[in-house]
Amino acid sequence: MKFVQKYRGHPKVCNWCKKAKAPSVIWKWDSTDKVWFRWYDGKWHYWGPSKHGFTAKGWTWYKGYWHHNGWIFKHVKGMWYRFQAHKWVRYSRTITINPTPPRGPKICRPFFMLKKFGFPSSLGSKTLPRCKVGAGKSAIWYMWKDRANCRFLGGKLV
């Protein structure tokens, strides 16, 4: 390789290149971004910070996007974006091999679970809607006032 670097265009180098079989997998190192690109489908594709590419740690390339653990990523103009909450969200300039799941705001909803032995509904002064989660003997009943909160638990307002 030192000979090839020192004597570019030398007839022996050119003859060797013509006779040698082209590699099946073609890589290119981008020294400015310090990332690898791989040639396939007639163009260069971003492959990640290692020669084996992101696919070594659970990453897959499918239909123009990187997929990892159910999340979709894209690399546009030096910036990574992740698809979350039905939109593309700016992620960062670099990405780790195992990115953390997105953290949204905590959802806090107060509720009261109705116990098996307790106050019968026939003795109540008002009837309250109840949220039933599950079916049969394994069903759990919650006191709830609106459908959105009941749907949050995966139940039905009855």
Secondary structure, DSSP 8 states (H G I E B T S, - for coil): -HHHHHTTT-HHHHHHHHHS---SSEEEEETTTTEEEEEETTEEEEEESSTT-GGGGT-EEETTEEEETTEEEEEETTEEEEEETTEEEEEESS--SS-------------EE--SSS--GGG-SS---EEEESSGGG-EEEE-S-HHHHHHHT-EE-
